[in-house]
Amino acid sequence: MTRILIILRTLWTAGAQRIAINEYRWLKKLGYEPKLIFLRGTNTKGYEEMLKDIDYKVIREGQGIFTPIFYVGTKMFARDRGIESTVDLDLIMKISGIAKEEKADYLICHDQFTAIGCLKAFERNKIPFSVFVHEKVTNYSLPILGKIINNLEKKVFIKSKKVFAVTDKVARTIYEKHGINAISNYPGMDKISEKSFREKENYLITVSFWDLGRKPWNYLEIIKNVDDYKLLFVGNWRVKKAKEYFLKKVKEEGIESKVEILEGVSESKLHELYDKSKFLIRFGYGEYGLATPFIEAMQHTLPVIINDELGTADLAKRYNVGLVIHGINIKEIKEFLKNMNENKYKELQLGIAKIQKEYTWENHTKKLVEGIT
């Protein structure tokens, strides 16, 4: 039986982790022997249910002695991220030893920084690996250090058996930067539930692992201008000052009654929130990634209001599953909600049904391991 390690830098309730957990479940169904490796654990709550019956290992809980140093380096490339997003090079360098100890036959590395360790495992022990890229690849323009990281990133991609991208947009950035053809591999969107327009409540739900770059306060501008709807603002926070500023804005705008803030939400509770909401509302700012809540909305047959910067915007347009806007057009959102009715809602849900049929977890996982044995 082929032993596969799925390796991630951190354990928290973000998109890559949710994707990896589903990959684990489907690899087992397909006859492989998978294990999840999280290099660093965090204090984030809400993932306990997801890890039920999962074989996983956390290499280190919390920060290490070198974390402050690595955080300085991380901030040079990702200024809007908090210390929890630190790239822990000391842990990444342990991957080769972990792979040998676990008797791995194949490694799936979620992000190109994790893949640096997977590259070492390949060079030292000939363990093949693939890379799964979750965010757009950019040119690191910092003098000397930027060139080193650019070259290392390209080497990782060249030496990997396959390079996967979470969206077509992310795949394009890999080709534009390195001339490497990445394989687009959208996560599964298998149906979990479906409720009609009249069965739902007047909630707009947004979900993320919030930081400064995701501009959470922009959702307040929308909900204060939309009559008859309330905002379910769900998710944990990467950056403390982003949360503080958000809470300050809620109070300043006097919209406490229109915003319900939920942290540390369990998986079962999150399902309930999706089912009672009428629309997912989610914006990206140069992300090019999925916005994992888009995937979860599709699973709950929940129409969306998103902007065209998200990597799933083209998918949303192609299948007609909601409103896709440029920028944040409050007038357009108001009109969309005002004119919505049972028939129009059902039409959007029919588009979602087509997505559910085409993009399944089984198809995603088969693509991930095709040709590895």
C-alpha positions in Angstrom: 0.0 0.0 0.0 1.4 3.4 -1.0 2.2 5.6 2.0 1.4 9.2 1.3 2.2 12.1 3.6 0.2 15.3 3.2 2.3 18.1 4.7 1.2 21.6 5.8 3.0 24.4 7.7 0.3 25.1 10.2 -2.8 23.6 11.8 -5.7 26.1 11.8 -9.1 26.5 10.2 -8.0 27.9 6.9 -8.6 26.6 3.3 -5.5 24.5 2.7 -6.1 22.5 5.9 -9.7 21.8 5.0 -8.7 20.7 1.5 -5.9 18.4 3.0 -8.3 16.8 5.4 -10.7 15.9 2.6 -7.8 14.6 0.5 -6.8 12.4 3.4 -10.4 10.9 3.6 -10.5 10.2 -0.2 -7.0 8.8 -0.4 -8.1 6.2 2.2 -11.2 5.4 0.1 -9.0 5.0 -2.9 -6.8 2.4 -1.2 -3.8 4.6 -0.2 -2.3 4.9 3.3 -2.3 8.6 4.0 -1.2 10.7 7.0 -1.4 14.4 7.7 1.7 16.2 9.0 1.2 19.7 10.5 4.6 21.3 11.2 3.2 23.8 13.7 0.1 23.7 15.9 -1.7 26.9 16.9 -4.3 27.8 19.5 -7.0 28.2 16.9 -10.3 26.6 17.8 -12.8 25.0 15.5 -10.9 22.3 13.7 -11.4 19.5 16.3 -14.4 18.0 14.6 -12.7 18.0 11.2 -9.8 15.9 12.6 -12.0 13.2 14.0 -10.8 9.8 12.8 -7.8 11.4 11.0 -4.3 10.0 11.4 -2.2 13.2 11.9 0.8 14.5 13.7 1.8 18.0 14.9 5.6 18.4 15.0 5.6 21.4 17.3 2.9 23.2 19.3 3.2 27.0 19.0 6.2 29.2 18.3 9.8 28.1 18.6 12.9 29.9 19.6 13.6 31.1 16.1 10.1 32.2 15.3 10.7 36.0 15.8 13.6 35.8 13.4 11.6 33.9 10.8 8.7 36.3 11.3 10.8 39.2 10.3 11.7 37.4 7.0 8.1 36.4 6.4 6.9 40.0 6.9 9.3 41.2 4.2 7.2 39.1 1.7 3.7 39.2 3.2 3.3 42.5 5.1 -0.4 42.0 6.0 0.1 38.6 7.7 0.4 38.0 11.5 3.0 36.0 13.4 0.8 32.8 13.0 1.7 32.9 9.3 5.4 32.7 9.9 7.4 30.4 7.6 9.3 28.3 10.2 12.4 27.2 8.3 13.6 25.1 11.2 10.4 23.0 11.0 10.5 22.8 7.2 14.1 21.4 7.4 12.7 18.5 9.5 10.5 17.2 6.7 13.2 15.0 5.1 13.7 13.2 8.4 10.0 13.0 9.1 9.4 11.5 5.6 12.1 8.8 6.2 10.8 8.0 9.7 7.2 7.6 8.4 8.4 5.4 5.5 6.7 7.7 3.0 6.5 6.7 -0.6 5.1 10.1 -1.8 4.7 13.6 -0.4 2.0 16.1 -1.1 3.2 19.5 -0.1 0.6 22.3 0.5 2.5 25.5 -0.6 5.9 26.0 -2.2 7.6 26.9 1.1 6.6 23.5 2.7 7.9 22.0 -0.6 11.5 23.2 0.2 11.6 20.5 2.9 10.0 18.0 0.4 12.7 18.9 -2.1 15.3 17.9 0.6 13.5 14.6 1.1 13.7 14.0 -2.6 17.4 14.9 -2.8 18.4 12.8 0.2 16.1 9.8 0.1 14.6 9.9 -3.5 11.0 10.4 -2.1 9.0 12.0 -4.9 6.7 14.9 -4.2 4.1 17.2 -5.6 3.4 20.9 -4.8 -0.1 22.3 -4.3 0.0 26.1 -4.7 -2.9 28.0 -3.0 -2.1 31.7 -3.7 -0.9 33.7 -6.7 2.8 33.4 -7.3 4.5 36.8 -7.5 8.0 38.1 -8.3 9.9 38.7 -5.1 11.6 42.0 -5.9 13.7 42.3 -2.7 17.4 42.6 -3.5 19.5 39.4 -3.1 16.9 37.6 -0.8 14.2 38.0 -3.4 16.4 36.5 -6.1 17.3 33.6 -3.8 13.6 32.8 -3.0 12.6 33.2 -6.7 15.3 30.7 -7.8 14.5 28.2 -4.9 10.8 28.4 -5.8 11.5 27.5 -9.4 13.8 24.7 -8.4 11.0 23.2 -6.2 8.6 23.4 -9.1 11.0 21.8 -11.6 12.0 18.9 -9.2 8.4 18.1 -8.2 6.6 15.3 -9.9 3.6 17.6 -10.4 2.7 21.2 -9.6 -1.0 21.8 -8.8 -2.8 25.2 -8.5 -6.0 25.7 -6.6 -7.5 27.8 -9.4 -6.9 28.6 -13.0 -5.8 32.1 -12.0 -3.1 30.8 -9.7 -2.0 28.4 -12.4 -1.5 31.3 -14.8 0.7 33.2 -12.4 3.0 30.1 -12.1 3.4 30.0 -15.9 3.8 33.7 -16.2 6.6 33.8 -13.6 8.4 30.5 -14.2 7.1 29.1 -17.5 5.9 26.0 -15.8 2.5 24.5 -16.6 0.7 23.9 -13.3 -2.4 21.7 -13.2 -5.6 23.4 -12.0 -7.2 21.2 -9.4 -10.3 22.8 -7.8 -11.4 21.2 -4.5 -14.5 19.0 -4.3 -17.9 20.6 -4.1 -20.0 17.6 -3.3 -23.5 18.4 -2.2 -24.0 18.5 1.6 -27.4 20.2 1.8 -29.9 22.4 0.0 -32.6 24.7 1.2 -35.0 26.9 -0.8 -35.2 30.7 -0.7 -38.2 30.8 1.6 -36.7 28.3 4.1 -33.7 30.6 4.7 -33.3 33.7 6.8 -32.2 37.2 5.7 -28.5 36.6 6.5 -25.5 37.3 4.4 -22.6 35.1 5.7 -18.9 35.8 5.2 -16.2 33.4 6.5 -12.4 33.7 6.5 -9.3 33.5 8.5 -9.2 37.3 8.9 -6.2 39.6 8.5 -5.5 43.1 7.3 -5.3 42.1 3.6 -8.8 40.7 3.6 -10.2 44.1 4.7 -13.0 42.8 7.0 -14.4 46.4 7.6 -15.5 46.5 3.9 -18.3 44.1 4.8 -19.6 46.6 7.3 -20.0 49.2 4.5 -22.3 46.8 2.7 -24.4 45.6 5.5 -25.1 49.1 6.8 -26.5 50.0 3.4 -28.6 46.9 2.8 -32.0 46.9 4.3 -33.6 43.8 5.8 -30.4 41.8 5.9 -28.0 41.0 8.7 -24.3 39.9 8.5 -23.0 36.7 9.9 -19.3 37.5 10.3 -17.6 34.1 10.9 -14.0 33.1 11.4 -10.8 33.4 13.5 -8.2 36.1 13.3 -4.6 36.0 12.1 -3.9 39.6 13.2 -5.1 41.0 16.5 -5.1 44.7 15.4 -7.3 43.8 12.4 -9.9 42.4 14.9 -9.6 45.5 17.1 -10.1 47.9 14.2 -13.1 45.9 13.0 -14.8 45.9 16.4 -14.2 49.6 16.7 -15.8 50.2 13.3 -18.9 48.2 14.2 -19.4 50.4 17.2 -18.6 53.6 15.4 -21.2 52.8 12.7 -23.8 51.9 15.3 -24.6 48.6 13.5 -24.2 46.1 16.4 -27.7 44.9 15.8 -26.9 44.1 12.1 -23.7 42.2 12.7 -23.3 38.9 14.4 -19.6 38.0 15.1 -18.7 34.3 15.6 -15.3 32.9 16.4 -14.1 29.4 17.1 -17.1 27.9 15.3 -17.3 24.2 15.1 -17.8 22.4 11.8 -21.4 21.4 12.6 -22.3 24.9 13.7 -20.7 26.3 10.4 -23.0 23.9 8.4 -26.0 25.4 10.3 -24.9 28.9 9.5 -24.5 28.2 5.8 -27.9 26.5 5.7 -29.8 29.4 7.3 -28.1 32.2 5.2 -29.4 33.3 1.8 -26.1 34.3 0.3 -22.4 33.9 0.9 -20.6 37.3 0.5 -16.9 37.2 0.1 -14.3 39.5 -1.5 -10.7 39.0 -2.4 -8.0 41.6 -3.0 -5.4 40.2 -5.4 -5.9 36.7 -3.8 -6.5 34.7 -6.9 -7.2 31.7 -4.6 -10.5 30.1 -3.9 -11.9 31.8 -0.9 -12.6 28.4 0.6 -16.1 29.6 1.8 -17.0 29.7 -1.9 -16.4 25.9 -2.1 -18.4 25.4 1.1 -21.2 27.5 -0.2 -21.4 25.3 -3.3 -21.6 22.3 -1.1 -24.5 23.8 0.7 -26.2 24.9 -2.6 -25.8 28.5 -1.4 -25.6 31.3 -4.0 -22.8 33.9 -3.7 -22.0 37.5 -4.0 -18.3 37.8 -4.8 -15.9 40.1 -6.6 -14.0 39.4 -9.8 -10.6 39.2 -8.1 -11.2 35.8 -6.5 -9.9 32.8 -8.3 -13.4 31.3 -8.4 -15.0 34.3 -10.1 -14.8 32.8 -13.6 -16.4 29.6 -12.3 -19.2 31.6 -10.7 -19.9 33.4 -14.0 -19.7 30.3 -16.1 -22.2 28.4 -14.0 -24.4 31.4 -12.9 -24.3 30.8 -9.2 -24.7 34.3 -8.0 -23.5 37.9 -8.4 -20.0 38.7 -9.5 -19.0 42.4 -9.2 -16.0 44.6 -9.9 -14.8 46.3 -6.8 -17.5 46.7 -4.2 -20.6 48.0 -5.9 -23.1 48.5 -3.1 -25.8 49.8 -5.5 -25.5 46.6 -7.6 -25.6 44.4 -4.5 -28.7 46.2 -3.2 -30.5 45.8 -6.6 -29.5 42.1 -6.7 -31.0 41.4 -3.3 -34.1 43.6 -3.9 -35.0 41.7 -7.1 -34.3 38.2 -5.7 -37.2 35.8 -5.5 -37.9 32.0 -5.3 -37.6 31.4 -9.0 -34.4 33.4 -9.5 -32.9 31.7 -6.4 -33.8 28.3 -7.8 -32.1 29.1 -11.1 -28.9 30.0 -9.2 -29.1 26.7 -7.3 -29.5 24.8 -10.6 -26.1 26.3 -11.6 -24.6 25.1 -8.4 -25.9 21.6 -9.0 -23.9 21.5 -12.2 -20.7 22.5 -10.3 -21.4 19.8 -7.6 -21.6 17.2 -10.3 -18.4 18.1 -12.1 -16.1 19.1 -9.2 -16.1 16.2 -6.7 -13.6 15.3 -4.1 -13.1 11.9 -5.8 -12.1 13.6 -9.0 -9.9 16.1 -7.2 -8.0 13.3 -5.3 -7.7 11.0 -8.4 -6.1 13.9 -10.2 -3.7 14.5 -7.3 -2.3 10.9 -7.4 -2.6 10.1 -11.1 0.5 8.3 -12.3 2.4 8.3 -8.9 2.7 4.5 -8.8 
